Structures are given as C-alpha cells and as structure tokens.
C-alpha cells in the first residue's frame, strides 16, 4: 500500500478552525531579554538574535498574522518569568488589528506553565470551550 499523499489522502485539505495558544512567544525580537548566544530566544533559533533577525522574525507568530486567520484563544499569566505576557498582548493586538476574532485572558499571578494559579482547570476549560465553539459547525472533522 502506498503512503498517503495530499492527492490520495481522504482528508485532501485541512482547514484550521481555531488556534489556542498558551505562553506565546509572539515577537521574539521585541521581547528578547538578552542577545547572548545562551539566551532562550537565541537558543530557540540557533543564533544570537542580532545575527539572525530573519530567523527570529520567521519564528515569531506575529509575523504570520493576516486578515482571514482563524479565531484565536490566548491565555498567558501576568507573572510569567520566562515568556513575558507582553508577547501574548502583542499577538492579540496584531490579530485584532487584522480583524481576527481573539479571546485573550491575562491570568492573574500566573507564572510559566500555570505555576501559582489556584484553579488551572479553569484555564483549560476555557480553551476546550473555545475549541468546541469554533468546531461546532465543522462537519468535516
């Protein structure tokens, strides 16, 4: 039996109904805390940011914002020590400016990976509710 390809696969096209994002590194260049080779941002792209600006732009979700993008659900803790909440704010603002539907929740006292959040299940329930809402009318899934 041959490997499935786009042409012979039963799901010939895929449509993204929505995007749920947590702790988003929306714009690496703007949020970089350091340009050293061992910074988180530099390690992500494999080079210091100032030496690889094009790679940093391509690794930043905000680069791909466009009108007609699917709805987004973004949640980010306001006390995140590793990915500044401003990253998600910037992405949400860019999506709204492009006319994209955005649910943005800034979680009070939420650190990275939801440390310090007394009821993290509420964060996940909101994402599941979003996924159900954006896929409710999609009979092809």
DSSP file (Angstrom, degrees, kcal/mol; ACC not computed):
  #  RESIDUE AA STRUCTURE BP1 BP2  ACC     N-H-->O    O-->H-N    N-H-->O    O-->H-N    TCO  KAPPA ALPHA  PHI   PSI    X-CA   Y-CA   Z-CA
    1    1 A X              0   0    0      0, 0.0     2,-0.1     0, 0.0     3,-0.1   0.000 360.0 360.0 360.0 134.7    0.0    0.0    0.0
    2    2 A X        -     0   0    0      1,-0.1     2,-0.1     3,-0.0     3,-0.1  -0.361 360.0 -96.9 -76.9 156.7    1.4    3.4   -0.9
    3    3 A X        -     0   0    0      1,-0.1    -1,-0.1    -2,-0.1     5,-0.1  -0.453  47.8-101.0 -68.6 142.8    2.0    6.2    1.6
    4    4 A X        -     0   0    0     -2,-0.1     2,-0.3    -3,-0.1    -1,-0.1  -0.404  43.1-174.8 -65.9 140.7   -0.8    8.7    1.8
    5    5 A X     >  -     0   0    0     -2,-0.1     4,-1.8    -3,-0.1     3,-0.2  -0.775  43.3 -97.8-123.3 172.4   -0.2   12.0   -0.1
    6    6 A X  T  4 S+     0   0    0     -2,-0.3    -1,-0.0     1,-0.2    -2,-0.0   0.878 123.9  52.7 -58.4 -36.0   -2.3   15.1   -0.2
    7    7 A X  T  4 S+     0   0    0      1,-0.2    -1,-0.2    -3,-0.0     5,-0.1   0.857 121.5  27.1 -71.0 -35.2   -3.7   13.9   -3.5
    8    8 A X  T  4 S+     0   0    0     -3,-0.2     2,-0.2    -5,-0.1    -1,-0.2   0.418  92.8 110.9-110.2   2.5   -4.9   10.5   -2.3
    9    9 A X  S  < S-     0   0    0     -4,-1.8     3,-0.2     1,-0.1    -6,-0.0  -0.533  72.5-127.7 -77.2 142.2   -5.5   11.1    1.3
   10   10 A X  S    S+     0   0    0      1,-0.3     2,-0.9    -2,-0.2     3,-0.2   0.787 108.2  55.7 -62.0 -25.6   -9.1   11.0    2.4
   11   11 A X  S    S+     0   0    0      1,-0.2    -1,-0.3     3,-0.0    -2,-0.1  -0.728  70.9 172.7-104.2  81.6   -8.7   14.5    4.0
   12   12 A X        +     0   0    0     -2,-0.9     2,-0.4    -3,-0.2    -1,-0.2   0.813  66.0  21.5 -65.3 -31.9   -7.4   16.3    0.9
   13   13 A X        -     0   0    0     -3,-0.2     2,-0.4     2,-0.0    -1,-0.1  -0.964  68.5-150.6-133.8 153.6   -7.5   19.7    2.6
   14   14 A X        -     0   0    0     -2,-0.4     2,-0.5     2,-0.0    -3,-0.0  -0.981   4.7-161.6-124.3 136.5   -7.4   20.8    6.1
   15   15 A X        -     0   0    0     -2,-0.4     2,-0.6     0, 0.0    -2,-0.0  -0.976  19.1-133.7-118.3 124.1   -8.9   24.0    7.5
   16   16 A X        -     0   0    0     -2,-0.5     3,-0.1     1,-0.2    -2,-0.0  -0.666  17.8-170.0 -77.4 118.2   -7.8   25.3   10.8
   17   17 A X        -     0   0    0     -2,-0.6    54,-0.6     1,-0.3     2,-0.3   0.762  63.0 -24.5 -82.2 -26.1  -11.0   26.2   12.7
   18   18 A X  E     -a   71   0A   0     52,-0.2     2,-0.4     2,-0.0    -1,-0.3  -0.973  54.8-125.0-176.4 166.8   -9.2   28.0   15.5
   19   19 A X  E     -a   72   0A   0     52,-2.3    54,-3.0    -2,-0.3     2,-0.5  -0.989  11.5-162.9-132.4 123.7   -6.0   28.3   17.5
   20   20 A X  E     -a   73   0A   0     -2,-0.4     2,-0.4    52,-0.2    54,-0.2  -0.928  17.5-174.4-104.9 129.3   -5.5   28.0   21.2
   21   21 A X  E     -a   74   0A   0     52,-3.4    54,-2.3    -2,-0.5     2,-0.4  -0.984  11.1-173.8-131.4 130.9   -2.2   29.5   22.5
   22   22 A X  E    S-a   75   0A   0     -2,-0.4    54,-0.2    52,-0.2    52,-0.0  -0.954  72.8  -3.8-117.9 141.2   -0.6   29.5   25.9
   23   23 A X  S    S-     0   0    0     52,-1.4    -1,-0.2    -2,-0.4     2,-0.2   0.864  86.3-162.8  53.5  47.0    2.5   31.4   27.0
   24   24 A X        -     0   0    0     51,-0.2     2,-1.2    -3,-0.1     3,-0.2  -0.391  26.6-150.3 -74.0 132.8    3.1   32.6   23.5
   25   25 A X        +     0   0    0      1,-0.2    36,-0.6    -2,-0.2     3,-0.4  -0.644  33.0 169.0 -92.8  73.6    6.5   34.0   22.3
   26   26 A X        +     0   0    0     -2,-1.2    36,-2.3     1,-0.3    37,-0.3   0.809  65.3  15.0 -63.5 -38.8    4.7   36.3   19.8
   27   27 A X     >  -     0   0    0     -3,-0.2     4,-1.7    34,-0.1    -1,-0.3  -0.792  64.8-171.3-142.6  94.3    7.5   38.5   18.8
   28   28 A X  H  > S+     0   0    0     28,-0.4     4,-1.1    -3,-0.4    -1,-0.1   0.867  83.6  51.3 -57.8 -43.0   11.0   37.3   19.7
   29   29 A X  H >4 S+     0   0    0      1,-0.2     3,-0.5     2,-0.2    -1,-0.2   0.927 111.2  46.8 -64.6 -44.8   12.9   40.4   18.7
   30   30 A X  H 34 S+     0   0    0      1,-0.2    -1,-0.2    -3,-0.1    -2,-0.2   0.807 119.1  40.1 -67.8 -29.5   10.7   42.8   20.7
   31   31 A X  H 3< S+     0   0    0     -4,-1.7    -1,-0.2    -3,-0.1    53,-0.2   0.466  78.9 131.0-101.9  -1.9   10.7   40.6   23.9
   32   32 A X    <<  -     0   0    0     -4,-1.1     3,-0.1    -3,-0.5    -3,-0.0  -0.285  37.2-167.8 -58.3 129.1   14.3   39.4   23.9
   33   33 A X  S    S+     0   0    0      1,-0.3     2,-0.3    -2,-0.0    -1,-0.2   0.636  74.2  11.5 -89.0 -17.1   15.8   39.9   27.3
   34   34 A X        -     0   0    0      2,-0.1    -1,-0.3     1,-0.0     8,-0.2  -0.989  52.7-150.1-158.4 150.4   19.3   39.2   26.1
   35   35 A X        +     0   0    0     -2,-0.3    15,-0.2    -3,-0.1     2,-0.1   0.156  58.4 125.3-108.7  17.1   21.1   38.8   22.8
   36   36 A X  S >  S-     0   0    0      1,-0.1     3,-1.9    12,-0.1     6,-0.3  -0.395  75.3-112.6 -74.1 155.3   23.7   36.4   24.2
   37   37 A X  T 3  S+     0   0    0      1,-0.3    -1,-0.1    11,-0.1     9,-0.1   0.739 116.8  52.0 -60.5 -21.6   24.1   33.1   22.4
   38   38 A X  T 3  S+     0   0    0      4,-0.1    -1,-0.3     5,-0.1     2,-0.1   0.311  81.2 117.6-100.1  10.3   22.7   31.3   25.5
   39   39 A X  S <> S-     0   0    0     -3,-1.9     4,-2.7     1,-0.1     5,-0.2  -0.384  77.6-114.4 -69.2 155.9   19.5   33.4   25.8
   40   40 A X  H  > S+     0   0    0      1,-0.2     4,-2.0     2,-0.2     5,-0.1   0.909 117.0  49.3 -56.8 -43.4   16.3   31.4   25.5
   41   41 A X  H  > S+     0   0    0      2,-0.2     4,-1.6     1,-0.2    -1,-0.2   0.914 112.1  47.1 -65.3 -43.1   15.4   33.3   22.3
   42   42 A X  H  >>S+     0   0    0     -6,-0.3     4,-1.8    -8,-0.2     5,-1.4   0.896 111.4  51.3 -66.0 -39.4   18.9   32.7   20.7
   43   43 A X  H  <5S+     0   0    0     -4,-2.7    -1,-0.2     1,-0.2    -2,-0.2   0.868 105.7  57.4 -64.6 -35.3   18.7   29.0   21.6
   44   44 A X  H  <5S+     0   0    0     -4,-2.0    -1,-0.2    -5,-0.2    -2,-0.2   0.912 118.2  30.1 -61.2 -42.8   15.3   28.8   20.0
   45   45 A X  H  <5S-     0   0    0     -4,-1.6    -1,-0.2     2,-0.3    -2,-0.2   0.583 109.7-117.2 -97.0  -9.1   16.6   30.0   16.7
   46   46 A X  T  <5S+     0   0    0     -4,-1.8     2,-0.3    -5,-0.2    -3,-0.2   0.644  84.8  56.7  87.9  14.8   20.1   28.7   16.9
   47   47 A X  S   <S-     0   0    0     -5,-1.4    -2,-0.3    -6,-0.2    -1,-0.2  -0.971  97.1 -76.5-166.0 156.5   21.9   32.0   16.8
   48   48 A X    >>  -     0   0    0     -2,-0.3     3,-1.6     1,-0.1     4,-0.7  -0.387  48.7-120.7 -58.1 139.6   22.1   35.4   18.6
   49   49 A X  G >4 S+     0   0    0      1,-0.3     3,-1.4     2,-0.2     7,-0.2   0.871 110.1  55.1 -54.5 -43.8   19.1   37.4   17.6
   50   50 A X  G 34 S+     0   0    0      1,-0.3     3,-0.3   -15,-0.2    -1,-0.3   0.707 109.8  48.8 -67.3 -16.7   21.1   40.3   16.1
   51   51 A X  G <4 S+     0   0    0     -3,-1.6    -1,-0.3     1,-0.2    -2,-0.2   0.525 121.9  32.9 -94.5  -7.7   22.9   37.8   13.9
   52   52 A X    <X  +     0   0    0     -3,-1.4     4,-2.4    -4,-0.7     5,-0.2  -0.296  64.9 149.6-145.0  53.4   19.8   36.1   12.7
   53   53 A X  H  > S+     0   0    0     -3,-0.3     4,-2.5     1,-0.2     5,-0.2   0.870  76.7  53.9 -59.5 -38.1   17.0   38.7   12.5
   54   54 A X  H  > S+     0   0    0      2,-0.2     4,-2.4     1,-0.2    -1,-0.2   0.919 109.3  47.9 -64.4 -42.2   15.3   36.9    9.6
   55   55 A X  H  > S+     0   0    0      2,-0.2     4,-1.7     1,-0.2    -2,-0.2   0.909 111.1  51.8 -62.4 -41.4   15.2   33.7   11.6
   56   56 A X  H  < S+     0   0    0     -4,-2.4     4,-0.4    -7,-0.2   -28,-0.4   0.914 110.5  48.0 -62.9 -42.6   13.8   35.5   14.6
   57   57 A X  H >< S+     0   0    0     -4,-2.5     3,-1.2     1,-0.2     6,-0.3   0.924 111.7  49.9 -62.5 -43.3   11.0   37.1   12.5
   58   58 A X  H 3< S+     0   0    0     -4,-2.4    -1,-0.2     1,-0.3    -2,-0.2   0.776 109.5  51.9 -68.5 -25.0   10.2   33.7   11.0
   59   59 A X  T 3< S+     0   0    0     -4,-1.7     2,-0.6    -5,-0.2    -1,-0.3   0.487  92.5  91.5 -86.8  -3.0   10.0   32.1   14.4
   60   60 A X    X   -     0   0    0     -3,-1.2     3,-1.9    -4,-0.4     4,-0.4  -0.830  67.6-150.7 -98.1 117.8    7.6   34.8   15.7
   61   61 A X  G >  S+     0   0    0     -2,-0.6     3,-1.8   -36,-0.6     4,-0.2   0.811  93.6  69.0 -55.0 -31.4    3.9   34.0   15.3
   62   62 A X  G >  S+     0   0    0    -36,-2.3     3,-1.1     1,-0.3    -1,-0.3   0.772  87.6  68.3 -61.4 -23.4    3.1   37.7   15.0
   63   63 A X  G <  S+     0   0    0     -3,-1.9    -1,-0.3   -37,-0.3    -2,-0.2   0.802 100.0  48.5 -61.5 -29.7    4.9   37.6   11.6
   64   64 A X  G <  S+     0   0    0     -3,-1.8    -1,-0.2    -4,-0.4    -2,-0.2   0.304  77.6 127.2-100.8   8.6    2.1   35.4   10.2
   65   65 A X    <   +     0   0    0     -3,-1.1     2,-0.3    -4,-0.2    30,-0.0  -0.458  31.7 155.8 -66.1 134.7   -0.9   37.5   11.3
   66   66 A X    >   -     0   0    0     -2,-0.2     3,-1.7    29,-0.0    32,-0.1  -0.989  49.4 -86.6-156.5 153.8   -3.3   38.2    8.4
   67   67 A X  T 3  S+     0   0    0     -2,-0.3    32,-0.1     1,-0.3     3,-0.1  -0.365 114.5  35.0 -58.6 142.1   -6.9   39.0    7.8
   68   68 A X  T 3  S+     0   0    0      1,-0.3    -1,-0.3    30,-0.3     3,-0.1   0.430  82.1 142.3  90.6  -1.7   -8.9   35.9    7.5
   69   69 A X    <   -     0   0    0     -3,-1.7    32,-0.3    29,-0.1    -1,-0.3  -0.342  59.6 -96.7 -65.3 155.4   -6.8   34.0   10.0
   70   70 A X        -     0   0    0      1,-0.1   -52,-0.2    30,-0.1    -1,-0.1  -0.231  52.3 -78.0 -68.7 164.9   -8.9   31.6   12.2
   71   71 A X  E     -a   18   0A   0    -54,-0.6   -52,-2.3    29,-0.1     2,-0.4  -0.268  48.8-144.3 -60.8 150.7  -10.1   32.7   15.6
   72   72 A X  E     -ab  19 102A   0     29,-2.4    31,-2.7   -54,-0.2     2,-0.5  -0.937  14.8-163.2-121.1 142.3   -7.6   32.7   18.5
   73   73 A X  E     -ab  20 103A   0    -54,-3.0   -52,-3.4    -2,-0.4     2,-0.4  -0.992  20.8-178.4-118.2 117.8   -7.9   31.8   22.2
   74   74 A X  E     +ab  21 104A   0     29,-3.5    31,-2.7    -2,-0.5     2,-0.4  -0.973   9.2 177.2-123.2 130.3   -4.8   33.2   24.0
   75   75 A X  E     +ab  22 105A   0    -54,-2.3   -52,-1.4    -2,-0.4     2,-0.3  -0.999   8.0 166.2-130.3 135.4   -4.1   32.8   27.8
   76   76 A X  E     - b   0 106A   0     29,-2.2    31,-2.2    -2,-0.4     2,-0.2  -0.985  34.4-117.9-151.3 135.8   -1.0   34.0   29.5
   77   77 A X  E >   - b   0 107A   0     -2,-0.3     3,-1.2    29,-0.2    31,-0.2  -0.521  14.4-141.6 -74.6 137.6    0.0   34.5   33.1
   78   78 A X  T 3  S+     0   0    0     29,-2.5    33,-0.1     1,-0.2     7,-0.1   0.534 101.8  50.7 -77.7  -4.0    0.8   38.1   34.1
   79   79 A X  T 3  S+     0   0    0     31,-2.0    33,-0.3    28,-0.4     2,-0.3   0.104  73.9 146.6-116.0  20.4    3.6   36.8   36.3
   80   80 A X    <   -     0   0    0     -3,-1.2     5,-0.2    31,-0.3    31,-0.1  -0.422  30.8-166.1 -62.6 120.3    5.4   34.6   33.7
   81   81 A X  S    S+     0   0    0     -2,-0.3    -1,-0.2     1,-0.1     3,-0.2   0.638  82.3  36.8 -82.5 -15.5    9.1   34.7   34.5
   82   82 A X  S    S+     0   0    0      1,-0.3     2,-0.5   -42,-0.0    -1,-0.1   0.793 121.4  33.0-110.4 -36.8   10.2   33.1   31.2
   83   83 A X  S    S-     0   0    0    -58,-0.0    -1,-0.3     3,-0.0    -3,-0.1  -0.947  87.3-127.9-123.0 108.3    7.9   34.4   28.5
   84   84 A X    >>  -     0   0    0     -2,-0.5     3,-2.2   -53,-0.2     4,-0.5  -0.249  12.2-128.2 -59.1 139.1    6.7   38.0   29.2
   85   85 A X  H 3> S+     0   0    0      1,-0.3     4,-2.2    -5,-0.2     3,-0.5   0.755 104.7  76.0 -58.9 -24.2    3.0   38.5   29.0
   86   86 A X  H 3> S+     0   0    0      1,-0.2     4,-2.6     2,-0.2    -1,-0.3   0.773  84.8  64.9 -58.4 -25.9    3.6   41.3   26.6
   87   87 A X  H <> S+     0   0    0     -3,-2.2     4,-2.0     2,-0.2    -1,-0.2   0.948 106.4  40.3 -60.3 -49.5    4.3   38.7   23.9
   88   88 A X  H  X S+     0   0    0     -4,-0.5     4,-2.9    -3,-0.5    -2,-0.2   0.877 113.4  54.3 -70.6 -36.8    0.8   37.5   24.0
   89   89 A X  H  X S+     0   0    0     -4,-2.2     4,-2.8     2,-0.2     5,-0.2   0.936 108.7  49.7 -58.8 -45.3   -0.6   41.0   24.3
   90   90 A X  H  X S+     0   0    0     -4,-2.6     4,-2.3     2,-0.2    -2,-0.2   0.911 112.2  47.1 -61.8 -43.1    1.3   42.0   21.2
   91   91 A X  H  X S+     0   0    0     -4,-2.0     4,-2.5     2,-0.2    -2,-0.2   0.938 112.8  48.8 -64.3 -46.2    0.0   38.9   19.3
   92   92 A X  H  X S+     0   0    0     -4,-2.9     4,-2.6     1,-0.2    -2,-0.2   0.912 112.0  49.4 -60.0 -42.8   -3.6   39.6   20.4
   93   93 A X  H  X S+     0   0    0     -4,-2.8     4,-2.4    -5,-0.2    -1,-0.2   0.908 111.4  48.7 -63.2 -42.2   -3.3   43.3   19.4
   94   94 A X  H  X S+     0   0    0     -4,-2.3     4,-1.3    -5,-0.2    -2,-0.2   0.901 111.6  49.7 -65.4 -40.4   -1.9   42.4   16.0
   95   95 A X  H  <>S+     0   0    0     -4,-2.5     5,-2.8     2,-0.2     3,-0.4   0.936 111.7  48.0 -63.4 -46.0   -4.7   39.8   15.4
   96   96 A X  H ><5S+     0   0    0     -4,-2.6     3,-1.8     1,-0.2    -2,-0.2   0.914 108.5  54.6 -60.5 -42.4   -7.4   42.3   16.4
   97   97 A X  H 3<5S+     0   0    0     -4,-2.4    -1,-0.2     1,-0.3    -2,-0.2   0.802 107.5  51.3 -61.3 -28.6   -5.8   44.9   14.1
   98   98 A X  T 3<5S-     0   0    0     -4,-1.3   -30,-0.3    -3,-0.4    -1,-0.3   0.434 123.0-107.7 -87.1  -0.1   -6.1   42.4   11.3
   99   99 A X  T < 5 +     0   0    0     -3,-1.8     2,-0.3     1,-0.3    -3,-0.2   0.681  69.8 146.9  84.1  17.9   -9.8   41.8   12.1
  100  100 A X      < -     0   0    0     -5,-2.8    -1,-0.3    -6,-0.2     2,-0.3  -0.696  54.6-111.7 -90.2 139.0   -9.3   38.4   13.6
  101  101 A X        -     0   0    0     -2,-0.3   -29,-2.4   -32,-0.3     2,-0.4  -0.521  42.5-175.8 -67.9 130.0  -11.5   37.2   16.4
  102  102 A X  E     -b   72   0A   0     -2,-0.3     2,-0.6   -31,-0.2   -29,-0.2  -0.995  25.2-165.0-136.1 130.7   -9.4   36.9   19.6
  103  103 A X  E     -b   73   0A   0    -31,-2.7   -29,-3.5    -2,-0.4     2,-0.5  -0.973  23.1-176.6-105.3 114.8  -10.2   35.7   23.1
  104  104 A X  E     -b   74   0A   0     -2,-0.6     2,-0.5   -31,-0.2   -29,-0.2  -0.965   8.6-177.1-120.1 125.8   -7.4   37.0   25.3
  105  105 A X  E     -b   75   0A   0    -31,-2.7   -29,-2.2    -2,-0.5     2,-0.8  -0.978  12.9-159.5-122.9 120.5   -7.1   36.1   29.0
  106  106 A X  E     -b   76   0A   0     -2,-0.5     2,-0.6   -31,-0.2   -29,-0.2  -0.887  22.2-142.0 -96.4 112.9   -4.4   37.5   31.2
  107  107 A X  E >   -b   77   0A   0    -31,-2.2   -29,-2.5    -2,-0.8     3,-1.8  -0.647  15.7-122.8 -84.6 116.8   -4.3   35.2   34.1
  108  108 A X  T 3  S-     0   0    0     -2,-0.6     3,-0.1     1,-0.3    -1,-0.1  -0.325  90.3  -2.6 -60.6 133.8   -3.6   37.0   37.4
  109  109 A X  T 3  S+     0   0    0      1,-0.2     2,-0.6     8,-0.1    -1,-0.3   0.612  92.7 152.2  62.4  14.9   -0.5   35.7   39.3
  110  110 A X    <   -     0   0    0     -3,-1.8   -31,-2.0   -34,-0.1   -30,-0.3  -0.669  23.8-169.7 -82.1 118.8    0.1   33.1   36.6
  111  111 A X    >   -     0   0    0      4,-2.6     3,-1.6    -2,-0.6   -31,-0.3  -0.327  45.9 -51.0 -92.6-178.2    3.7   32.1   36.2
  112  112 A X  G >  S+     0   0    0    -33,-0.3     3,-1.3     1,-0.3    -1,-0.2  -0.262 130.0  11.2 -57.1 137.9    5.1   29.9   33.5
  113  113 A X  G 3  S-     0   0    0      1,-0.2    -1,-0.3    -3,-0.1    -2,-0.0   0.763 131.6 -70.7  60.4  27.7    3.2   26.6   33.0
  114  114 A X  G X  S+     0   0    0     -3,-1.6     3,-1.6     1,-0.2    -1,-0.2   0.680  80.6 166.1  67.0  22.2    0.5   28.0   35.2
  115  115 A X  T <   +     0   0    0     -3,-1.3    -4,-2.6     1,-0.2    -1,-0.2  -0.464  67.3  22.0 -63.4 138.2    2.5   27.8   38.4
  116  116 A X  T 3  S+     0   0    0      1,-0.3     2,-0.6    -6,-0.2    -1,-0.2   0.393  88.1 128.2  84.9  -3.5    0.9   29.7   41.2
  117  117 A X    X   -     0   0    0     -3,-1.6     3,-0.6     1,-0.2    -1,-0.3  -0.769  49.7-153.6 -87.4 121.5   -2.6   29.6   39.6
  118  118 A X  T 3  S+     0   0    0     -2,-0.6     2,-0.2     1,-0.3    -1,-0.2   0.830  88.7  26.6 -67.1 -31.1   -5.1   28.3   42.2
  119  119 A X  T >>  +     0   0    0      1,-0.1     3,-1.6     2,-0.0     4,-0.6  -0.567  64.2 162.4-130.3  69.7   -7.5   26.8   39.6
  120  120 A X  H X> S+     0   0    0     -3,-0.6     4,-1.7     1,-0.3     3,-0.8   0.765  70.3  73.4 -62.6 -22.5   -5.6   25.9   36.4
  121  121 A X  H 3> S+     0   0    0      1,-0.3     4,-2.8     2,-0.2    -1,-0.3   0.830  89.1  60.5 -60.4 -29.7   -8.5   23.7   35.3
  122  122 A X  H <> S+     0   0    0     -3,-1.6     4,-1.9     2,-0.2    -1,-0.3   0.868 102.1  52.1 -64.5 -35.3  -10.5   26.9   34.6
  123  123 A X  H <X S+     0   0    0     -3,-0.8     4,-1.6    -4,-0.6    -2,-0.2   0.931 113.3  43.3 -65.4 -45.7   -7.8   27.9   32.0
  124  124 A X  H  X S+     0   0    0     -4,-1.7     4,-2.5     1,-0.2    -2,-0.2   0.873 110.0  56.1 -69.9 -37.3   -8.1   24.6   30.3
  125  125 A X  H  X S+     0   0    0     -4,-2.8     4,-2.6     1,-0.2    -1,-0.2   0.895 105.8  52.3 -60.4 -39.3  -11.9   24.6   30.4
  126  126 A X  H  X S+     0   0    0     -4,-1.9     4,-2.2     2,-0.2    -1,-0.2   0.902 110.0  48.4 -63.5 -40.6  -11.9   27.9   28.6
  127  127 A X  H  X S+     0   0    0     -4,-1.6     4,-2.6     2,-0.2    -2,-0.2   0.899 112.0  48.6 -67.0 -40.4   -9.7   26.5   25.9
  128  128 A X  H  X S+     0   0    0     -4,-2.5     4,-2.5     2,-0.2    -2,-0.2   0.908 110.7  51.4 -65.5 -41.1  -11.9   23.4   25.5
  129  129 A X  H  X S+     0   0    0     -4,-2.6     4,-2.3     2,-0.2    -2,-0.2   0.908 110.3  49.4 -60.8 -41.8  -15.0   25.6   25.3
  130  130 A X  H  X S+     0   0    0     -4,-2.2     4,-2.7     2,-0.2     5,-0.2   0.941 110.7  49.8 -60.7 -48.7  -13.3   27.7   22.6
  131  131 A X  H  X S+     0   0    0     -4,-2.6     4,-1.3     1,-0.2    -2,-0.2   0.896 111.5  48.7 -60.3 -41.1  -12.4   24.6   20.6
  132  132 A X  H  X S+     0   0    0     -4,-2.5     4,-0.8     1,-0.2    -1,-0.2   0.911 112.1  49.4 -64.5 -41.3  -15.9   23.3   20.9
  133  133 A X  H >< S+     0   0    0     -4,-2.3     3,-0.6     1,-0.2     4,-0.4   0.933 113.0  44.6 -65.3 -45.8  -17.3   26.6   19.7
  134  134 A X  H 3< S+     0   0    0     -4,-2.7    -1,-0.2     1,-0.2    -2,-0.2   0.687 120.3  40.8 -77.2 -15.5  -15.1   27.0   16.7
  135  135 A X  H >< S+     0   0    0     -4,-1.3     3,-1.4    -5,-0.2    -1,-0.2   0.437  86.0  98.1-105.9  -0.6  -15.5   23.4   15.6
  136  136 A X  T << S+     0   0    0     -4,-0.8    -2,-0.1    -3,-0.6    -1,-0.1   0.839  90.7  37.7 -58.1 -37.4  -19.3   23.1   16.3
  137  137 A X  T 3  S+     0   0    0     -4,-0.4     2,-1.1    -3,-0.1    -1,-0.3   0.393  90.1 103.6 -96.9   3.9  -20.3   23.8   12.7
  138  138 A X    X   +     0   0    0     -3,-1.4     3,-0.9     1,-0.2    -1,-0.1  -0.734  40.0 174.1 -92.3  99.6  -17.5   21.9   11.0
  139  139 A X  T 3   +     0   0    0     -2,-1.1    -1,-0.2     1,-0.2    -3,-0.0   0.473  69.0  72.8 -84.1  -1.4  -19.0   18.6    9.9
  140  140 A X  T 3         0   0    0      1,-0.2    -1,-0.2    -3,-0.1    -2,-0.1   0.559 360.0 360.0 -90.6  -6.3  -15.8   17.6    8.1
  141  141 A X    <         0   0    0     -3,-0.9    -1,-0.2    -6,-0.2    -2,-0.1   0.475 360.0 360.0 -87.4 360.0  -13.9   16.8   11.3
